[in-house]
Amino acid sequence: MHRALMLLPLFALAACKQPPDFDQRYDKAASDIEARARAMDKDLSEADKAAAAAAPGNGSQTKGLPAASTASNAPPSSGE
């Protein structure tokens, strides 16, 4: 028991670790944001490549959008 009481201040001292300062937190956040941005850029470039490969005229079997049709209008009323 006496030994445990002697170790208690050491454990308390180890638990009182200094939190990271602003510059350390900023650097970590900046690197995280840069990593996310690189991942998003990679995903977008892969999606662009897939869309270009599936575009009409590239030998793919998919069809483009149909031509726009003219709107059908109701006959004018007689005013009654």
PDB file of N, CA, C and O in Angstrom:
ATOM      1  N   MET A   1       0.824  -1.192   0.000  1.00  0.00           N
ATOM      2  CA  MET A   1       0.000   0.000   0.000  1.00  0.00           C
ATOM      3  C   MET A   1       0.867   1.254   0.000  1.00  0.00           C
ATOM      4  O   MET A   1       0.572   2.241  -0.675  1.00  0.00           O
ATOM      5  N   HIS A   2       1.949   1.184   0.781  1.00  0.00           N
ATOM      6  CA  HIS A   2       2.841   2.336   0.857  1.00  0.00           C
ATOM      7  C   HIS A   2       3.496   2.581  -0.507  1.00  0.00           C
ATOM      8  O   HIS A   2       3.722   3.726  -0.899  1.00  0.00           O
ATOM      9  N   ARG A   3       3.792   1.509  -1.213  1.00  0.00           N
ATOM     10  CA  ARG A   3       4.394   1.637  -2.539  1.00  0.00           C
ATOM     11  C   ARG A   3       3.421   2.280  -3.528  1.00  0.00           C
ATOM     12  O   ARG A   3       3.827   3.078  -4.372  1.00  0.00           O
ATOM     13  N   ALA A   4       2.143   1.933  -3.423  1.00  0.00           N
ATOM     14  CA  ALA A   4       1.132   2.509  -4.307  1.00  0.00           C
ATOM     15  C   ALA A   4       0.993   4.005  -4.060  1.00  0.00           C
ATOM     16  O   ALA A   4       0.792   4.774  -5.000  1.00  0.00           O
ATOM     17  N   LEU A   5       1.098   4.423  -2.801  1.00  0.00           N
ATOM     18  CA  LEU A   5       1.012   5.850  -2.492  1.00  0.00           C
ATOM     19  C   LEU A   5       2.207   6.609  -3.042  1.00  0.00           C
ATOM     20  O   LEU A   5       2.088   7.784  -3.390  1.00  0.00           O
ATOM     21  N   MET A   6       3.366   5.947  -3.126  1.00  0.00           N
ATOM     22  CA  MET A   6       4.550   6.604  -3.673  1.00  0.00           C
ATOM     23  C   MET A   6       4.442   6.746  -5.199  1.00  0.00           C
ATOM     24  O   MET A   6       4.977   7.691  -5.779  1.00  0.00           O
ATOM     25  N   LEU A   7       3.752   5.808  -5.835  1.00  0.00           N
ATOM     26  CA  LEU A   7       3.608   5.852  -7.288  1.00  0.00           C
ATOM     27  C   LEU A   7       2.482   6.781  -7.741  1.00  0.00           C
ATOM     28  O   LEU A   7       2.437   7.177  -8.906  1.00  0.00           O
ATOM     29  N   LEU A   8       1.583   7.127  -6.836  1.00  0.00           N
ATOM     30  CA  LEU A   8       0.458   7.971  -7.194  1.00  0.00           C
ATOM     31  C   LEU A   8       0.883   9.322  -7.767  1.00  0.00           C
ATOM     32  O   LEU A   8       0.309   9.740  -8.772  1.00  0.00           O
ATOM     33  N   PRO A   9       1.862  10.033  -7.183  1.00  0.00           N
ATOM     34  CA  PRO A   9       2.283  11.308  -7.792  1.00  0.00           C
ATOM     35  C   PRO A   9       2.883  11.130  -9.189  1.00  0.00           C
ATOM     36  O   PRO A   9       2.724  12.003 -10.043  1.00  0.00           O
ATOM     37  N   LEU A  10       3.565  10.016  -9.430  1.00  0.00           N
ATOM     38  CA  LEU A  10       4.120   9.768 -10.756  1.00  0.00           C
ATOM     39  C   LEU A  10       3.016   9.590 -11.792  1.00  0.00           C
ATOM     40  O   LEU A  10       3.120  10.091 -12.912  1.00  0.00           O
ATOM     41  N   PHE A  11       1.964   8.877 -11.416  1.00  0.00           N
ATOM     42  CA  PHE A  11       0.841   8.686 -12.326  1.00  0.00           C
ATOM     43  C   PHE A  11       0.122  10.010 -12.577  1.00  0.00           C
ATOM     44  O   PHE A  11      -0.303  10.288 -13.698  1.00  0.00           O
ATOM     45  N   ALA A  12      -0.010  10.818 -11.537  1.00  0.00           N
ATOM     46  CA  ALA A  12      -0.663  12.118 -11.700  1.00  0.00           C
ATOM     47  C   ALA A  12       0.170  13.019 -12.609  1.00  0.00           C
ATOM     48  O   ALA A  12      -0.378  13.747 -13.437  1.00  0.00           O
ATOM     49  N   LEU A  13       1.486  12.972 -12.456  1.00  0.00           N
ATOM     50  CA  LEU A  13       2.353  13.784 -13.295  1.00  0.00           C
ATOM     51  C   LEU A  13       2.290  13.335 -14.759  1.00  0.00           C
ATOM     52  O   LEU A  13       2.309  14.160 -15.673  1.00  0.00           O
ATOM     53  N   ALA A  14       2.218  12.034 -14.965  1.00  0.00           N
ATOM     54  CA  ALA A  14       2.129  11.507 -16.330  1.00  0.00           C
ATOM     55  C   ALA A  14       0.795  11.882 -16.976  1.00  0.00           C
ATOM     56  O   ALA A  14       0.732  12.059 -18.192  1.00  0.00           O
ATOM     57  N   ALA A  15      -0.257  12.003 -16.192  1.00  0.00           N
ATOM     58  CA  ALA A  15      -1.575  12.349 -16.728  1.00  0.00           C
ATOM     59  C   ALA A  15      -1.670  13.827 -17.084  1.00  0.00           C
ATOM     60  O   ALA A  15      -2.549  14.216 -17.854  1.00  0.00           O
ATOM     61  N   CYS A  16      -0.790  14.653 -16.544  1.00  0.00           N
ATOM     62  CA  CYS A  16      -0.836  16.100 -16.797  1.00  0.00           C
ATOM     63  C   CYS A  16       0.038  16.474 -17.987  1.00  0.00           C
ATOM     64  O   CYS A  16       0.926  17.318 -17.869  1.00  0.00           O
ATOM     65  N   LYS A  17      -0.202  15.874 -19.086  1.00  0.00           N
ATOM     66  CA  LYS A  17       0.557  16.149 -20.302  1.00  0.00           C
ATOM     67  C   LYS A  17       0.078  17.472 -20.888  1.00  0.00           C
ATOM     68  O   LYS A  17      -1.116  17.768 -20.863  1.00  0.00           O
ATOM     69  N   GLN A  18       0.989  18.251 -21.404  1.00  0.00           N
ATOM     70  CA  GLN A  18       0.645  19.537 -21.994  1.00  0.00           C
ATOM     71  C   GLN A  18      -0.158  19.311 -23.276  1.00  0.00           C
ATOM     72  O   GLN A  18       0.222  18.482 -24.104  1.00  0.00           O
ATOM     73  N   PRO A  19      -1.253  20.035 -23.447  1.00  0.00           N
ATOM     74  CA  PRO A  19      -2.000  19.918 -24.704  1.00  0.00           C
ATOM     75  C   PRO A  19      -1.198  20.566 -25.832  1.00  0.00           C
ATOM     76  O   PRO A  19      -0.359  21.429 -25.577  1.00  0.00           O
ATOM     77  N   PRO A  20      -1.447  20.161 -27.067  1.00  0.00           N
ATOM     78  CA  PRO A  20      -0.703  20.753 -28.185  1.00  0.00           C
ATOM     79  C   PRO A  20      -1.023  22.246 -28.304  1.00  0.00           C
ATOM     80  O   PRO A  20      -2.155  22.671 -28.072  1.00  0.00           O
ATOM     81  N   ASP A  21      -0.019  23.022 -28.665  1.00  0.00           N
ATOM     82  CA  ASP A  21      -0.240  24.452 -28.820  1.00  0.00           C
ATOM     83  C   ASP A  21      -0.918  24.737 -30.164  1.00  0.00           C
ATOM     84  O   ASP A  21      -1.175  23.821 -30.945  1.00  0.00           O
ATOM     85  N   PHE A  22      -1.199  25.993 -30.417  1.00  0.00           N
ATOM     86  CA  PHE A  22      -1.941  26.383 -31.614  1.00  0.00           C
ATOM     87  C   PHE A  22      -1.230  25.953 -32.890  1.00  0.00           C
ATOM     88  O   PHE A  22      -1.859  25.427 -33.809  1.00  0.00           O
ATOM     89  N   ASP A  23       0.075  26.175 -32.949  1.00  0.00           N
ATOM     90  CA  ASP A  23       0.807  25.844 -34.175  1.00  0.00           C
ATOM     91  C   ASP A  23       0.755  24.349 -34.470  1.00  0.00           C
ATOM     92  O   ASP A  23       0.620  23.956 -35.629  1.00  0.00           O
ATOM     93  N   GLN A  24       0.858  23.519 -33.449  1.00  0.00           N
ATOM     94  CA  GLN A  24       0.787  22.072 -33.663  1.00  0.00           C
ATOM     95  C   GLN A  24      -0.605  21.663 -34.139  1.00  0.00           C
ATOM     96  O   GLN A  24      -0.743  20.855 -35.057  1.00  0.00           O
ATOM     97  N   ARG A  25      -1.630  22.225 -33.512  1.00  0.00           N
ATOM     98  CA  ARG A  25      -2.999  21.904 -33.936  1.00  0.00           C
ATOM     99  C   ARG A  25      -3.258  22.400 -35.352  1.00  0.00           C
ATOM    100  O   ARG A  25      -3.911  21.714 -36.139  1.00  0.00           O
ATOM    101  N   TYR A  26      -2.750  23.593 -35.687  1.00  0.00           N
ATOM    102  CA  TYR A  26      -2.938  24.153 -37.030  1.00  0.00           C
ATOM    103  C   TYR A  26      -2.255  23.278 -38.073  1.00  0.00           C
ATOM    104  O   TYR A  26      -2.839  22.979 -39.115  1.00  0.00           O
ATOM    105  N   ASP A  27      -1.024  22.870 -37.797  1.00  0.00           N
ATOM    106  CA  ASP A  27      -0.293  22.028 -38.748  1.00  0.00           C
ATOM    107  C   ASP A  27      -1.004  20.703 -38.969  1.00  0.00           C
ATOM    108  O   ASP A  27      -1.080  20.219 -40.098  1.00  0.00           O
ATOM    109  N   LYS A  28      -1.527  20.111 -37.892  1.00  0.00           N
ATOM    110  CA  LYS A  28      -2.235  18.844 -38.022  1.00  0.00           C
ATOM    111  C   LYS A  28      -3.515  19.027 -38.835  1.00  0.00           C
ATOM    112  O   LYS A  28      -3.818  18.222 -39.715  1.00  0.00           O
ATOM    113  N   ALA A  29      -4.261  20.088 -38.537  1.00  0.00           N
ATOM    114  CA  ALA A  29      -5.507  20.339 -39.283  1.00  0.00           C
ATOM    115  C   ALA A  29      -5.201  20.624 -40.752  1.00  0.00           C
ATOM    116  O   ALA A  29      -5.921  20.157 -41.634  1.00  0.00           O
ATOM    117  N   ALA A  30      -4.147  21.381 -41.020  1.00  0.00           N
ATOM    118  CA  ALA A  30      -3.794  21.698 -42.407  1.00  0.00           C
ATOM    119  C   ALA A  30      -3.413  20.436 -43.172  1.00  0.00           C
ATOM    120  O   ALA A  30      -3.801  20.272 -44.329  1.00  0.00           O
ATOM    121  N   SER A  31      -2.661  19.550 -42.538  1.00  0.00           N
ATOM    122  CA  SER A  31      -2.271  18.322 -43.234  1.00  0.00           C
ATOM    123  C   SER A  31      -3.483  17.421 -43.458  1.00  0.00           C
ATOM    124  O   SER A  31      -3.578  16.759 -44.492  1.00  0.00           O
ATOM    125  N   ASP A  32      -4.410  17.391 -42.496  1.00  0.00           N
ATOM    126  CA  ASP A  32      -5.631  16.603 -42.681  1.00  0.00           C
ATOM    127  C   ASP A  32      -6.463  17.152 -43.841  1.00  0.00           C
ATOM    128  O   ASP A  32      -6.980  16.389 -44.657  1.00  0.00           O
ATOM    129  N   ILE A  33      -6.586  18.467 -43.906  1.00  0.00           N
ATOM    130  CA  ILE A  33      -7.366  19.095 -44.982  1.00  0.00           C
ATOM    131  C   ILE A  33      -6.714  18.842 -46.335  1.00  0.00           C
ATOM    132  O   ILE A  33      -7.405  18.560 -47.313  1.00  0.00           O
ATOM    133  N   GLU A  34      -5.397  18.941 -46.397  1.00  0.00           N
ATOM    134  CA  GLU A  34      -4.696  18.684 -47.655  1.00  0.00           C
ATOM    135  C   GLU A  34      -4.883  17.241 -48.096  1.00  0.00           C
ATOM    136  O   GLU A  34      -5.052  16.975 -49.286  1.00  0.00           O
ATOM    137  N   ALA A  35      -4.855  16.309 -47.153  1.00  0.00           N
ATOM    138  CA  ALA A  35      -5.045  14.901 -47.499  1.00  0.00           C
ATOM    139  C   ALA A  35      -6.460  14.672 -48.032  1.00  0.00           C
ATOM    140  O   ALA A  35      -6.648  13.937 -49.002  1.00  0.00           O
ATOM    141  N   ARG A  36      -7.446  15.293 -47.405  1.00  0.00           N
ATOM    142  CA  ARG A  36      -8.826  15.164 -47.895  1.00  0.00           C
ATOM    143  C   ARG A  36      -8.972  15.772 -49.282  1.00  0.00           C
ATOM    144  O   ARG A  36      -9.648  15.210 -50.144  1.00  0.00           O
ATOM    145  N   ALA A  37      -8.345  16.911 -49.495  1.00  0.00           N
ATOM    146  CA  ALA A  37      -8.436  17.573 -50.804  1.00  0.00           C
ATOM    147  C   ALA A  37      -7.806  16.706 -51.882  1.00  0.00           C
ATOM    148  O   ALA A  37      -8.353  16.595 -52.980  1.00  0.00           O
ATOM    149  N   ARG A  38      -6.666  16.089 -51.589  1.00  0.00           N
ATOM    150  CA  ARG A  38      -6.033  15.202 -52.577  1.00  0.00           C
ATOM    151  C   ARG A  38      -6.936  14.012 -52.881  1.00  0.00           C
ATOM    152  O   ARG A  38      -7.047  13.597 -54.035  1.00  0.00           O
ATOM    153  N   ALA A  39      -7.583  13.460 -51.852  1.00  0.00           N
ATOM    154  CA  ALA A  39      -8.480  12.327 -52.063  1.00  0.00           C
ATOM    155  C   ALA A  39      -9.682  12.734 -52.914  1.00  0.00           C
ATOM    156  O   ALA A  39     -10.108  11.982 -53.792  1.00  0.00           O
ATOM    157  N   MET A  40     -10.232  13.933 -52.653  1.00  0.00           N
ATOM    158  CA  MET A  40     -11.364  14.409 -53.451  1.00  0.00           C
ATOM    159  C   MET A  40     -10.942  14.662 -54.893  1.00  0.00           C
ATOM    160  O   MET A  40     -11.679  14.330 -55.821  1.00  0.00           O
ATOM    161  N   ASP A  41      -9.760  15.248 -55.091  1.00  0.00           N
ATOM    162  CA  ASP A  41      -9.269  15.483 -56.456  1.00  0.00           C
ATOM    163  C   ASP A  41      -9.100  14.166 -57.206  1.00  0.00           C
ATOM    164  O   ASP A  41      -9.420  14.065 -58.390  1.00  0.00           O
ATOM    165  N   LYS A  42      -8.598  13.170 -56.505  1.00  0.00           N
ATOM    166  CA  LYS A  42      -8.414  11.858 -57.133  1.00  0.00           C
ATOM    167  C   LYS A  42      -9.764  11.262 -57.525  1.00  0.00           C
ATOM    168  O   LYS A  42      -9.913  10.731 -58.626  1.00  0.00           O
ATOM    169  N   ASP A  43     -10.749  11.349 -56.627  1.00  0.00           N
ATOM    170  CA  ASP A  43     -12.083  10.827 -56.933  1.00  0.00           C
ATOM    171  C   ASP A  43     -12.702  11.560 -58.115  1.00  0.00           C
ATOM    172  O   ASP A  43     -13.310  10.938 -58.986  1.00  0.00           O
ATOM    173  N   LEU A  44     -12.549  12.882 -58.144  1.00  0.00           N
ATOM    174  CA  LEU A  44     -13.119  13.660 -59.244  1.00  0.00           C
ATOM    175  C   LEU A  44     -12.452  13.338 -60.573  1.00  0.00           C
ATOM    176  O   LEU A  44     -13.125  13.244 -61.600  1.00  0.00           O
ATOM    177  N   SER A  45     -11.133  13.168 -60.560  1.00  0.00           N
ATOM    178  CA  SER A  45     -10.461  12.855 -61.822  1.00  0.00           C
ATOM    179  C   SER A  45     -10.857  11.467 -62.317  1.00  0.00           C
ATOM    180  O   SER A  45     -10.996  11.255 -63.521  1.00  0.00           O
ATOM    181  N   GLU A  46     -11.039  10.523 -61.397  1.00  0.00           N
ATOM    182  CA  GLU A  46     -11.491   9.193 -61.810  1.00  0.00           C
ATOM    183  C   GLU A  46     -12.907   9.258 -62.370  1.00  0.00           C
ATOM    184  O   GLU A  46     -13.216   8.578 -63.349  1.00  0.00           O
ATOM    185  N   ALA A  47     -13.773  10.070 -61.758  1.00  0.00           N
ATOM    186  CA  ALA A  47     -15.141  10.212 -62.254  1.00  0.00           C
ATOM    187  C   ALA A  47     -15.146  10.895 -63.619  1.00  0.00           C
ATOM    188  O   ALA A  47     -15.924  10.523 -64.497  1.00  0.00           O
ATOM    189  N   ASP A  48     -14.284  11.889 -63.800  1.00  0.00           N
ATOM    190  CA  ASP A  48     -14.190  12.556 -65.106  1.00  0.00           C
ATOM    191  C   ASP A  48     -13.732  11.585 -66.184  1.00  0.00           C
ATOM    192  O   ASP A  48     -14.261  11.590 -67.295  1.00  0.00           O
ATOM    193  N   LYS A  49     -12.753  10.757 -65.858  1.00  0.00           N
ATOM    194  CA  LYS A  49     -12.272   9.768 -66.829  1.00  0.00           C
ATOM    195  C   LYS A  49     -13.374   8.781 -67.187  1.00  0.00           C
ATOM    196  O   LYS A  49     -13.534   8.421 -68.353  1.00  0.00           O
ATOM    197  N   ALA A  50     -14.138   8.341 -66.180  1.00  0.00           N
ATOM    198  CA  ALA A  50     -15.222   7.398 -66.440  1.00  0.00           C
ATOM    199  C   ALA A  50     -16.317   8.052 -67.273  1.00  0.00           C
ATOM    200  O   ALA A  50     -16.885   7.413 -68.158  1.00  0.00           O
ATOM    201  N   ALA A  51     -16.618   9.317 -67.000  1.00  0.00           N
ATOM    202  CA  ALA A  51     -17.648  10.017 -67.769  1.00  0.00           C
ATOM    203  C   ALA A  51     -17.186  10.235 -69.205  1.00  0.00           C
ATOM    204  O   ALA A  51     -17.982  10.116 -70.136  1.00  0.00           O
ATOM    205  N   ALA A  52     -15.915  10.552 -69.390  1.00  0.00           N
ATOM    206  CA  ALA A  52     -15.403  10.759 -70.744  1.00  0.00           C
ATOM    207  C   ALA A  52     -15.420   9.455 -71.524  1.00  0.00           C
ATOM    208  O   ALA A  52     -15.688   9.452 -72.726  1.00  0.00           O
ATOM    209  N   ALA A  53     -15.140   8.358 -70.856  1.00  0.00           N
ATOM    210  CA  ALA A  53     -15.147   7.065 -71.529  1.00  0.00           C
ATOM    211  C   ALA A  53     -16.563   6.654 -71.921  1.00  0.00           C
ATOM    212  O   ALA A  53     -16.752   5.956 -72.917  1.00  0.00           O
ATOM    213  N   ALA A  54     -17.556   7.080 -71.148  1.00  0.00           N
ATOM    214  CA  ALA A  54     -18.939   6.703 -71.425  1.00  0.00           C
ATOM    215  C   ALA A  54     -19.645   7.708 -72.318  1.00  0.00           C
ATOM    216  O   ALA A  54     -20.809   7.499 -72.662  1.00  0.00           O
ATOM    217  N   ALA A  55     -18.988   8.785 -72.702  1.00  0.00           N
ATOM    218  CA  ALA A  55     -19.618   9.825 -73.517  1.00  0.00           C
ATOM    219  C   ALA A  55     -19.898   9.302 -74.920  1.00  0.00           C
ATOM    220  O   ALA A  55     -19.152   8.473 -75.441  1.00  0.00           O
ATOM    221  N   PRO A  56     -20.978   9.789 -75.529  1.00  0.00           N
ATOM    222  CA  PRO A  56     -21.276   9.369 -76.908  1.00  0.00           C
ATOM    223  C   PRO A  56     -20.143   9.771 -77.849  1.00  0.00           C
ATOM    224  O   PRO A  56     -19.510  10.812 -77.672  1.00  0.00           O
ATOM    225  N   GLY A  57     -19.904   8.946 -78.829  1.00  0.00           N
ATOM    226  CA  GLY A  57     -18.845   9.229 -79.784  1.00  0.00           C
ATOM    227  C   GLY A  57     -17.530   8.572 -79.419  1.00  0.00           C
ATOM    228  O   GLY A  57     -16.572   8.623 -80.189  1.00  0.00           O
ATOM    229  N   ASN A  58     -17.480   7.966 -78.265  1.00  0.00           N
ATOM    230  CA  ASN A  58     -16.262   7.271 -77.857  1.00  0.00           C
ATOM    231  C   ASN A  58     -16.384   5.770 -78.081  1.00  0.00           C
ATOM    232  O   ASN A  58     -15.604   4.989 -77.536  1.00  0.00           O
ATOM    233  N   GLY A  59     -17.355   5.373 -78.878  1.00  0.00           N
ATOM    234  CA  GLY A  59     -17.516   3.956 -79.156  1.00  0.00           C
ATOM    235  C   GLY A  59     -18.305   3.226 -78.093  1.00  0.00           C
ATOM    236  O   GLY A  59     -18.366   1.996 -78.107  1.00  0.00           O
ATOM    237  N   SER A  60     -18.909   3.953 -77.174  1.00  0.00           N
ATOM    238  CA  SER A  60     -19.680   3.271 -76.145  1.00  0.00           C
ATOM    239  C   SER A  60     -21.094   3.005 -76.651  1.00  0.00           C
ATOM    240  O   SER A  60     -21.526   3.593 -77.642  1.00  0.00           O
ATOM    241  N   GLN A  61     -21.787   2.146 -75.987  1.00  0.00           N
ATOM    242  CA  GLN A  61     -23.112   1.747 -76.406  1.00  0.00           C
ATOM    243  C   GLN A  61     -24.197   2.625 -75.792  1.00  0.00           C
ATOM    244  O   GLN A  61     -25.374   2.433 -76.097  1.00  0.00           O
ATOM    245  N   THR A  62     -23.845   3.565 -74.951  1.00  0.00           N
ATOM    246  CA  THR A  62     -24.859   4.400 -74.316  1.00  0.00           C
ATOM    247  C   THR A  62     -25.320   5.483 -75.269  1.00  0.00           C
ATOM    248  O   THR A  62     -24.569   5.904 -76.149  1.00  0.00           O
ATOM    249  N   LYS A  63     -26.541   5.932 -75.099  1.00  0.00           N
ATOM    250  CA  LYS A  63     -27.114   6.965 -75.944  1.00  0.00           C
ATOM    251  C   LYS A  63     -27.149   8.276 -75.172  1.00  0.00           C
ATOM    252  O   LYS A  63     -27.223   8.282 -73.943  1.00  0.00           O
ATOM    253  N   GLY A  64     -27.098   9.364 -75.888  1.00  0.00           N
ATOM    254  CA  GLY A  64     -27.209  10.668 -75.271  1.00  0.00           C
ATOM    255  C   GLY A  64     -28.666  10.979 -74.947  1.00  0.00           C
ATOM    256  O   GLY A  64     -29.533  10.115 -75.079  1.00  0.00           O
ATOM    257  N   LEU A  65     -28.926  12.176 -74.537  1.00  0.00           N
ATOM    258  CA  LEU A  65     -30.286  12.586 -74.241  1.00  0.00           C
ATOM    259  C   LEU A  65     -31.079  12.699 -75.532  1.00  0.00           C
ATOM    260  O   LEU A  65     -30.511  13.018 -76.576  1.00  0.00           O
ATOM    261  N   PRO A  66     -32.390  12.442 -75.480  1.00  0.00           N
ATOM    262  CA  PRO A  66     -33.199  12.586 -76.688  1.00  0.00           C
ATOM    263  C   PRO A  66     -33.338  14.061 -77.052  1.00  0.00           C
ATOM    264  O   PRO A  66     -33.159  14.943 -76.211  1.00  0.00           O
ATOM    265  N   ALA A  67     -33.655  14.307 -78.301  1.00  0.00           N
ATOM    266  CA  ALA A  67     -33.829  15.682 -78.770  1.00  0.00           C
ATOM    267  C   ALA A  67     -35.035  16.297 -78.077  1.00  0.00           C
ATOM    268  O   ALA A  67     -36.003  15.605 -77.761  1.00  0.00           O
ATOM    269  N   ALA A  68     -34.969  17.577 -77.848  1.00  0.00           N
ATOM    270  CA  ALA A  68     -36.072  18.270 -77.182  1.00  0.00           C
ATOM    271  C   ALA A  68     -37.287  18.277 -78.093  1.00  0.00           C
ATOM    272  O   ALA A  68     -37.171  18.526 -79.293  1.00  0.00           O
ATOM    273  N   SER A  69     -38.436  18.007 -77.528  1.00  0.00           N
ATOM    274  CA  SER A  69     -39.659  18.019 -78.327  1.00  0.00           C
ATOM    275  C   SER A  69     -40.369  19.350 -78.125  1.00  0.00           C
ATOM    276  O   SER A  69     -40.181  20.030 -77.116  1.00  0.00           O
ATOM    277  N   THR A  70     -41.177  19.698 -79.094  1.00  0.00           N
ATOM    278  CA  THR A  70     -41.934  20.940 -78.977  1.00  0.00           C
ATOM    279  C   THR A  70     -43.096  20.706 -78.035  1.00  0.00           C
ATOM    280  O   THR A  70     -43.694  19.629 -78.023  1.00  0.00           O
ATOM    281  N   ALA A  71     -43.409  21.703 -77.258  1.00  0.00           N
ATOM    282  CA  ALA A  71     -44.508  21.567 -76.300  1.00  0.00           C
ATOM    283  C   ALA A  71     -45.837  21.596 -77.017  1.00  0.00           C
ATOM    284  O   ALA A  71     -46.026  22.369 -77.956  1.00  0.00           O
ATOM    285  N   SER A  72     -46.751  20.765 -76.584  1.00  0.00           N
ATOM    286  CA  SER A  72     -48.077  20.781 -77.199  1.00  0.00           C
ATOM    287  C   SER A  72     -48.945  21.756 -76.397  1.00  0.00           C
ATOM    288  O   SER A  72     -49.066  21.652 -75.176  1.00  0.00           O
ATOM    289  N   ASN A  73     -49.530  22.683 -77.104  1.00  0.00           N
ATOM    290  CA  ASN A  73     -50.380  23.685 -76.450  1.00  0.00           C
ATOM    291  C   ASN A  73     -51.844  23.329 -76.679  1.00  0.00           C
ATOM    292  O   ASN A  73     -52.223  22.796 -77.722  1.00  0.00           O
ATOM    293  N   ALA A  74     -52.636  23.634 -75.695  1.00  0.00           N
ATOM    294  CA  ALA A  74     -54.089  23.419 -75.809  1.00  0.00           C
ATOM    295  C   ALA A  74     -54.647  24.423 -76.798  1.00  0.00           C
ATOM    296  O   ALA A  74     -54.086  25.508 -76.953  1.00  0.00           O
ATOM    297  N   PRO A  75     -55.741  24.086 -77.474  1.00  0.00           N
ATOM    298  CA  PRO A  75     -56.351  25.055 -78.411  1.00  0.00           C
ATOM    299  C   PRO A  75     -56.833  26.288 -77.645  1.00  0.00           C
ATOM    300  O   PRO A  75     -57.245  26.187 -76.489  1.00  0.00           O
ATOM    301  N   PRO A  76     -56.780  27.429 -78.285  1.00  0.00           N
ATOM    302  CA  PRO A  76     -57.241  28.641 -77.580  1.00  0.00           C
ATOM    303  C   PRO A  76     -58.713  28.546 -77.249  1.00  0.00           C
ATOM    304  O   PRO A  76     -59.499  27.941 -77.978  1.00  0.00           O
ATOM    305  N   SER A  77     -59.067  29.155 -76.139  1.00  0.00           N
ATOM    306  CA  SER A  77     -60.480  29.081 -75.736  1.00  0.00           C
ATOM    307  C   SER A  77     -61.282  30.133 -76.479  1.00  0.00           C
ATOM    308  O   SER A  77     -60.732  31.063 -77.069  1.00  0.00           O
ATOM    309  N   SER A  78     -62.599  29.962 -76.437  1.00  0.00           N
ATOM    310  CA  SER A  78     -63.486  30.899 -77.124  1.00  0.00           C
ATOM    311  C   SER A  78     -63.774  32.135 -76.284  1.00  0.00           C
ATOM    312  O   SER A  78     -64.453  33.052 -76.745  1.00  0.00           O
ATOM    313  N   GLY A  79     -63.269  32.168 -75.069  1.00  0.00           N
ATOM    314  CA  GLY A  79     -63.463  33.314 -74.202  1.00  0.00           C
ATOM    315  C   GLY A  79     -64.702  33.224 -73.355  1.00  0.00           C
ATOM    316  O   GLY A  79     -65.032  34.188 -72.665  1.00  0.00           O
ATOM    317  N   GLU A  80     -65.390  32.132 -73.372  1.00  0.00           N
ATOM    318  CA  GLU A  80     -66.608  32.005 -72.574  1.00  0.00           C
ATOM    319  C   GLU A  80     -66.327  31.478 -71.215  1.00  0.00           C
ATOM    320  O   GLU A  80     -67.247  31.310 -70.414  1.00  0.00           O
TER     321      GLU A  80
END
